[in-house]
Amino acid sequence: MEDCKPIINTGLRDVVIASTKISDVMGDVGKLIYRGYPVKDLAENATFEEVAHLLLYEKLPDNNELAEFKSCLSAERHIPAELITALKTSPGDALPMDILQAGVSMLAHHDPDVKDPSREASLRMGIKLIAKMPSILAAWDRIRNNKAPLEPSPDLDHAGNFLYMLTGTMPDDEISRFFDVCLILHAEHSFNASTFAAREVASTRAHMYAAVAAAVGSLSGALHGGANTRVMNMLLKIGSPDAVEKYINHELEAGRKIMGLGHAVYKVDDPRALILAPMSETMGKRTNDTRWYEISAILEQKAKQAFKKHKNMDIFVNVDFYSASLYYYMGIPVDLFTPVFAISRISGWAAHVLEEQFAEAAPKPMLYRPESEYIGDYCGPDECLFTPIEER
C-alpha cells in the first residue's frame, strides 16, 4: 500500500467539459465577456435587467422588451406565505446560504411549471428565481432581526427594490446604481464550481429549482463563495491604514494568504475589481468613513510590492477585494455578502440551465457521467475475501 501513489485529476482543471455561448473569461488579458459584450461596457451603459435579458434571451432588449421584462420581474417578487412561515420558524443563527438554498427548493412546491419539461416553463422558472431570491434573502434578514418582512415596491428597479426590502429605507439613485453595477459584475462567470453544479444537475433533466439549489449549495462552500466576507473581516481586523504593512508582513511570515488577492483564472487584475474600486471610494466619502477603502487601496499596493520582493511573483486583485468594502458601506450585513452574490449569479445559472437542456447546437442532451479510476487500497491488487462477522 505504501507503494501505491495514484495520480488523480482533481478539480477538472483545464478539462473542457462543454461548449457555451454565454460567457468567456479571458484570464490572460483580464477580460470578461457576456454573450459577446465586454462586462466593462455593460457595467457602464446597461442595467441589471438588460443584462439578465441578454443572458436569458441571448440579446439585449429594445425598449418594449425591457419594459415587459421589468414588469414580469416586478410581478414575481412576492414569495409564498408558507415560505415566510418557514423562515419565521428557522433558527435565527442559521447560515444565510442554507436559508437561501432551502428557500429555492421550497419555491418549487408552489410552482406548477416544475411538471412542465418545456423550455418555456424552464425560462419562466428562471425569471421567477431572479425575482424571488432577493425577496427571500431580504425577508430572512429582517425576520432574524425581529423585524417584519417588507412587501416589494413596484416603483423600484431590481437593485433598488432589494436594498429597500433589506433596509426599509428607500435608496437614492446613486446607491441603487452602484448596487445595480455590482449585480451586473457578478451575474455570470462561465464554468465555475456553482455553474458546473447547476449544469450537472440540469443534465439529468431535473427542473430549474433543483439545479439552482445545487448551485447555491456549491457556492456555500468556503473554497468557492465567501471570499468577500473574509476580505471584510480582514479589513475590520486591520482596522486602520497605518496597520496595513504590519498585517501583510505578519501574514506572509506565517505563510497565509492575503484575502482578495489572486484568482484561479485571471493572470492580471480582475476587470470587475477595477470598476468596483472607485465606487467603494465614493461610498466612503458619502458615509464620511473612507478608512475601509483606504485600507483596501493601501493593502493592494503594499501586498503587490511585498509579493514581488519576497516571493518574486506578481499577485493580482480579484472581484472580492473591493466588493467587500462597497457592500459594507451600503449597509449589507457581512454574512449576506455571499447570498448577495447568489441573487446576482442566478441570472447566469438560469442561462446555463437553459443552455444545458435546450441548446440547439447540441445534437442530443447528454447526462454528465465522468469516469473514475478505482484505487481501492483495502486488499491491494486482489479482491477482498468476505469474513463472517463472528471472525472479524
Secondary structure as a PSIPRED ss2 file (coil, helix, strand):
# PSIPRED VFORMAT (PSIPRED V4.0)

   1 M C   1.000  0.000  0.000
   2 E C   1.000  0.000  0.000
   3 D C   1.000  0.000  0.000
   4 C C   1.000  0.000  0.000
   5 K C   1.000  0.000  0.000
   6 P C   1.000  0.000  0.000
   7 I C   1.000  0.000  0.000
   8 I C   1.000  0.000  0.000
   9 N C   1.000  0.000  0.000
  10 T C   1.000  0.000  0.000
  11 G C   1.000  0.000  0.000
  12 L C   1.000  0.000  0.000
  13 R C   1.000  0.000  0.000
  14 D C   1.000  0.000  0.000
  15 V C   1.000  0.000  0.000
  16 V C   1.000  0.000  0.000
  17 I C   1.000  0.000  0.000
  18 A C   1.000  0.000  0.000
  19 S C   1.000  0.000  0.000
  20 T C   1.000  0.000  0.000
  21 K C   1.000  0.000  0.000
  22 I C   1.000  0.000  0.000
  23 S E   0.000  0.000  1.000
  24 D E   0.000  0.000  1.000
  25 V E   0.000  0.000  1.000
  26 M E   0.000  0.000  1.000
  27 G C   1.000  0.000  0.000
  28 D C   1.000  0.000  0.000
  29 V C   1.000  0.000  0.000
  30 G C   1.000  0.000  0.000
  31 K E   0.000  0.000  1.000
  32 L E   0.000  0.000  1.000
  33 I E   0.000  0.000  1.000
  34 Y E   0.000  0.000  1.000
  35 R C   1.000  0.000  0.000
  36 G C   1.000  0.000  0.000
  37 Y E   0.000  0.000  1.000
  38 P E   0.000  0.000  1.000
  39 V H   0.000  1.000  0.000
  40 K H   0.000  1.000  0.000
  41 D H   0.000  1.000  0.000
  42 L H   0.000  1.000  0.000
  43 A H   0.000  1.000  0.000
  44 E H   0.000  1.000  0.000
  45 N H   0.000  1.000  0.000
  46 A C   1.000  0.000  0.000
  47 T C   1.000  0.000  0.000
  48 F H   0.000  1.000  0.000
  49 E H   0.000  1.000  0.000
  50 E H   0.000  1.000  0.000
  51 V H   0.000  1.000  0.000
  52 A H   0.000  1.000  0.000
  53 H H   0.000  1.000  0.000
  54 L H   0.000  1.000  0.000
  55 L H   0.000  1.000  0.000
  56 L H   0.000  1.000  0.000
  57 Y H   0.000  1.000  0.000
  58 E C   1.000  0.000  0.000
  59 K C   1.000  0.000  0.000
  60 L C   1.000  0.000  0.000
  61 P C   1.000  0.000  0.000
  62 D C   1.000  0.000  0.000
  63 N H   0.000  1.000  0.000
  64 N H   0.000  1.000  0.000
  65 E H   0.000  1.000  0.000
  66 L H   0.000  1.000  0.000
  67 A H   0.000  1.000  0.000
  68 E H   0.000  1.000  0.000
  69 F H   0.000  1.000  0.000
  70 K H   0.000  1.000  0.000
  71 S H   0.000  1.000  0.000
  72 C H   0.000  1.000  0.000
  73 L H   0.000  1.000  0.000
  74 S H   0.000  1.000  0.000
  75 A H   0.000  1.000  0.000
  76 E C   1.000  0.000  0.000
  77 R C   1.000  0.000  0.000
  78 H C   1.000  0.000  0.000
  79 I C   1.000  0.000  0.000
  80 P C   1.000  0.000  0.000
  81 A H   0.000  1.000  0.000
  82 E H   0.000  1.000  0.000
  83 L H   0.000  1.000  0.000
  84 I H   0.000  1.000  0.000
  85 T H   0.000  1.000  0.000
  86 A H   0.000  1.000  0.000
  87 L H   0.000  1.000  0.000
  88 K H   0.000  1.000  0.000
  89 T C   1.000  0.000  0.000
  90 S C   1.000  0.000  0.000
  91 P C   1.000  0.000  0.000
  92 G C   1.000  0.000  0.000
  93 D C   1.000  0.000  0.000
  94 A C   1.000  0.000  0.000
  95 L C   1.000  0.000  0.000
  96 P H   0.000  1.000  0.000
  97 M H   0.000  1.000  0.000
  98 D H   0.000  1.000  0.000
  99 I H   0.000  1.000  0.000
 100 L H   0.000  1.000  0.000
 101 Q H   0.000  1.000  0.000
 102 A H   0.000  1.000  0.000
 103 G H   0.000  1.000  0.000
 104 V H   0.000  1.000  0.000
 105 S H   0.000  1.000  0.000
 106 M H   0.000  1.000  0.000
 107 L H   0.000  1.000  0.000
 108 A H   0.000  1.000  0.000
 109 H H   0.000  1.000  0.000
 110 H C   1.000  0.000  0.000
 111 D C   1.000  0.000  0.000
 112 P H   0.000  1.000  0.000
 113 D H   0.000  1.000  0.000
 114 V H   0.000  1.000  0.000
 115 K H   0.000  1.000  0.000
 116 D C   1.000  0.000  0.000
 117 P C   1.000  0.000  0.000
 118 S C   1.000  0.000  0.000
 119 R H   0.000  1.000  0.000
 120 E H   0.000  1.000  0.000
 121 A H   0.000  1.000  0.000
 122 S H   0.000  1.000  0.000
 123 L H   0.000  1.000  0.000
 124 R H   0.000  1.000  0.000
 125 M H   0.000  1.000  0.000
 126 G H   0.000  1.000  0.000
 127 I H   0.000  1.000  0.000
 128 K H   0.000  1.000  0.000
 129 L H   0.000  1.000  0.000
 130 I H   0.000  1.000  0.000
 131 A H   0.000  1.000  0.000
 132 K H   0.000  1.000  0.000
 133 M H   0.000  1.000  0.000
 134 P H   0.000  1.000  0.000
 135 S H   0.000  1.000  0.000
 136 I H   0.000  1.000  0.000
 137 L H   0.000  1.000  0.000
 138 A H   0.000  1.000  0.000
 139 A H   0.000  1.000  0.000
 140 W H   0.000  1.000  0.000
 141 D H   0.000  1.000  0.000
 142 R H   0.000  1.000  0.000
 143 I H   0.000  1.000  0.000
 144 R H   0.000  1.000  0.000
 145 N C   1.000  0.000  0.000
 146 N C   1.000  0.000  0.000
 147 K C   1.000  0.000  0.000
 148 A C   1.000  0.000  0.000
 149 P C   1.000  0.000  0.000
 150 L C   1.000  0.000  0.000
 151 E C   1.000  0.000  0.000
 152 P C   1.000  0.000  0.000
 153 S C   1.000  0.000  0.000
 154 P C   1.000  0.000  0.000
 155 D C   1.000  0.000  0.000
 156 L C   1.000  0.000  0.000
 157 D C   1.000  0.000  0.000
 158 H H   0.000  1.000  0.000
 159 A H   0.000  1.000  0.000
 160 G H   0.000  1.000  0.000
 161 N H   0.000  1.000  0.000
 162 F H   0.000  1.000  0.000
 163 L H   0.000  1.000  0.000
 164 Y H   0.000  1.000  0.000
 165 M H   0.000  1.000  0.000
 166 L H   0.000  1.000  0.000
 167 T H   0.000  1.000  0.000
 168 G C   1.000  0.000  0.000
 169 T C   1.000  0.000  0.000
 170 M C   1.000  0.000  0.000
 171 P C   1.000  0.000  0.000
 172 D C   1.000  0.000  0.000
 173 D H   0.000  1.000  0.000
 174 E H   0.000  1.000  0.000
 175 I H   0.000  1.000  0.000
 176 S H   0.000  1.000  0.000
 177 R H   0.000  1.000  0.000
 178 F H   0.000  1.000  0.000
 179 F H   0.000  1.000  0.000
 180 D H   0.000  1.000  0.000
 181 V H   0.000  1.000  0.000
 182 C H   0.000  1.000  0.000
 183 L H   0.000  1.000  0.000
 184 I H   0.000  1.000  0.000
 185 L H   0.000  1.000  0.000
 186 H C   1.000  0.000  0.000
 187 A C   1.000  0.000  0.000
 188 E C   1.000  0.000  0.000
 189 H C   1.000  0.000  0.000
 190 S C   1.000  0.000  0.000
 191 F C   1.000  0.000  0.000
 192 N C   1.000  0.000  0.000
 193 A H   0.000  1.000  0.000
 194 S H   0.000  1.000  0.000
 195 T H   0.000  1.000  0.000
 196 F H   0.000  1.000  0.000
 197 A H   0.000  1.000  0.000
 198 A H   0.000  1.000  0.000
 199 R H   0.000  1.000  0.000
 200 E H   0.000  1.000  0.000
 201 V H   0.000  1.000  0.000
 202 A H   0.000  1.000  0.000
 203 S C   1.000  0.000  0.000
 204 T C   1.000  0.000  0.000
 205 R C   1.000  0.000  0.000
 206 A C   1.000  0.000  0.000
 207 H C   1.000  0.000  0.000
 208 M H   0.000  1.000  0.000
 209 Y H   0.000  1.000  0.000
 210 A H   0.000  1.000  0.000
 211 A H   0.000  1.000  0.000
 212 V H   0.000  1.000  0.000
 213 A H   0.000  1.000  0.000
 214 A H   0.000  1.000  0.000
 215 A H   0.000  1.000  0.000
 216 V H   0.000  1.000  0.000
 217 G H   0.000  1.000  0.000
 218 S H   0.000  1.000  0.000
 219 L H   0.000  1.000  0.000
 220 S C   1.000  0.000  0.000
 221 G C   1.000  0.000  0.000
 222 A C   1.000  0.000  0.000
 223 L C   1.000  0.000  0.000
 224 H C   1.000  0.000  0.000
 225 G C   1.000  0.000  0.000
 226 G C   1.000  0.000  0.000
 227 A H   0.000  1.000  0.000
 228 N H   0.000  1.000  0.000
 229 T H   0.000  1.000  0.000
 230 R H   0.000  1.000  0.000
 231 V H   0.000  1.000  0.000
 232 M H   0.000  1.000  0.000
 233 N H   0.000  1.000  0.000
 234 M H   0.000  1.000  0.000
 235 L H   0.000  1.000  0.000
 236 L H   0.000  1.000  0.000
 237 K H   0.000  1.000  0.000
 238 I H   0.000  1.000  0.000
 239 G C   1.000  0.000  0.000
 240 S C   1.000  0.000  0.000
 241 P H   0.000  1.000  0.000
 242 D H   0.000  1.000  0.000
 243 A H   0.000  1.000  0.000
 244 V H   0.000  1.000  0.000
 245 E H   0.000  1.000  0.000
 246 K H   0.000  1.000  0.000
 247 Y H   0.000  1.000  0.000
 248 I H   0.000  1.000  0.000
 249 N H   0.000  1.000  0.000
 250 H H   0.000  1.000  0.000
 251 E H   0.000  1.000  0.000
 252 L H   0.000  1.000  0.000
 253 E H   0.000  1.000  0.000
 254 A C   1.000  0.000  0.000
 255 G C   1.000  0.000  0.000
 256 R C   1.000  0.000  0.000
 257 K C   1.000  0.000  0.000
 258 I C   1.000  0.000  0.000
 259 M C   1.000  0.000  0.000
 260 G C   1.000  0.000  0.000
 261 L E   0.000  0.000  1.000
 262 G C   1.000  0.000  0.000
 263 H C   1.000  0.000  0.000
 264 A C   1.000  0.000  0.000
 265 V C   1.000  0.000  0.000
 266 Y C   1.000  0.000  0.000
 267 K C   1.000  0.000  0.000
 268 V C   1.000  0.000  0.000
 269 D C   1.000  0.000  0.000
 270 D C   1.000  0.000  0.000
 271 P H   0.000  1.000  0.000
 272 R H   0.000  1.000  0.000
 273 A H   0.000  1.000  0.000
 274 L H   0.000  1.000  0.000
 275 I H   0.000  1.000  0.000
 276 L H   0.000  1.000  0.000
 277 A H   0.000  1.000  0.000
 278 P H   0.000  1.000  0.000
 279 M H   0.000  1.000  0.000
 280 S H   0.000  1.000  0.000
 281 E H   0.000  1.000  0.000
 282 T H   0.000  1.000  0.000
 283 M H   0.000  1.000  0.000
 284 G H   0.000  1.000  0.000
 285 K H   0.000  1.000  0.000
 286 R H   0.000  1.000  0.000
 287 T C   1.000  0.000  0.000
 288 N C   1.000  0.000  0.000
 289 D C   1.000  0.000  0.000
 290 T C   1.000  0.000  0.000
 291 R H   0.000  1.000  0.000
 292 W H   0.000  1.000  0.000
 293 Y H   0.000  1.000  0.000
 294 E H   0.000  1.000  0.000
 295 I H   0.000  1.000  0.000
 296 S H   0.000  1.000  0.000
 297 A H   0.000  1.000  0.000
 298 I H   0.000  1.000  0.000
 299 L H   0.000  1.000  0.000
 300 E H   0.000  1.000  0.000
 301 Q H   0.000  1.000  0.000
 302 K H   0.000  1.000  0.000
 303 A H   0.000  1.000  0.000
 304 K H   0.000  1.000  0.000
 305 Q H   0.000  1.000  0.000
 306 A H   0.000  1.000  0.000
 307 F H   0.000  1.000  0.000
 308 K H   0.000  1.000  0.000
 309 K H   0.000  1.000  0.000
 310 H H   0.000  1.000  0.000
 311 K H   0.000  1.000  0.000
 312 N C   1.000  0.000  0.000
 313 M C   1.000  0.000  0.000
 314 D C   1.000  0.000  0.000
 315 I C   1.000  0.000  0.000
 316 F C   1.000  0.000  0.000
 317 V E   0.000  0.000  1.000
 318 N C   1.000  0.000  0.000
 319 V H   0.000  1.000  0.000
 320 D H   0.000  1.000  0.000
 321 F H   0.000  1.000  0.000
 322 Y H   0.000  1.000  0.000
 323 S H   0.000  1.000  0.000
 324 A H   0.000  1.000  0.000
 325 S H   0.000  1.000  0.000
 326 L H   0.000  1.000  0.000
 327 Y H   0.000  1.000  0.000
 328 Y H   0.000  1.000  0.000
 329 Y H   0.000  1.000  0.000
 330 M C   1.000  0.000  0.000
 331 G C   1.000  0.000  0.000
 332 I C   1.000  0.000  0.000
 333 P C   1.000  0.000  0.000
 334 V H   0.000  1.000  0.000
 335 D H   0.000  1.000  0.000
 336 L H   0.000  1.000  0.000
 337 F H   0.000  1.000  0.000
 338 T H   0.000  1.000  0.000
 339 P H   0.000  1.000  0.000
 340 V H   0.000  1.000  0.000
 341 F H   0.000  1.000  0.000
 342 A H   0.000  1.000  0.000
 343 I H   0.000  1.000  0.000
 344 S H   0.000  1.000  0.000
 345 R H   0.000  1.000  0.000
 346 I H   0.000  1.000  0.000
 347 S H   0.000  1.000  0.000
 348 G H   0.000  1.000  0.000
 349 W H   0.000  1.000  0.000
 350 A H   0.000  1.000  0.000
 351 A H   0.000  1.000  0.000
 352 H H   0.000  1.000  0.000
 353 V H   0.000  1.000  0.000
 354 L H   0.000  1.000  0.000
 355 E H   0.000  1.000  0.000
 356 E H   0.000  1.000  0.000
 357 Q H   0.000  1.000  0.000
 358 F H   0.000  1.000  0.000
 359 A C   1.000  0.000  0.000
 360 E C   1.000  0.000  0.000
 361 A C   1.000  0.000  0.000
 362 A C   1.000  0.000  0.000
 363 P C   1.000  0.000  0.000
 364 K C   1.000  0.000  0.000
 365 P C   1.000  0.000  0.000
 366 M C   1.000  0.000  0.000
 367 L C   1.000  0.000  0.000
 368 Y C   1.000  0.000  0.000
 369 R C   1.000  0.000  0.000
 370 P C   1.000  0.000  0.000
 371 E C   1.000  0.000  0.000
 372 S C   1.000  0.000  0.000
 373 E C   1.000  0.000  0.000
 374 Y C   1.000  0.000  0.000
 375 I C   1.000  0.000  0.000
 376 G C   1.000  0.000  0.000
 377 D C   1.000  0.000  0.000
 378 Y C   1.000  0.000  0.000
 379 C C   1.000  0.000  0.000
 380 G C   1.000  0.000  0.000
 381 P C   1.000  0.000  0.000
 382 D C   1.000  0.000  0.000
 383 E C   1.000  0.000  0.000
 384 C C   1.000  0.000  0.000
 385 L C   1.000  0.000  0.000
 386 F C   1.000  0.000  0.000
 387 T C   1.000  0.000  0.000
 388 P C   1.000  0.000  0.000
 389 I H   0.000  1.000  0.000
 390 E H   0.000  1.000  0.000
 391 E H   0.000  1.000  0.000
 392 R C   1.000  0.000  0.000
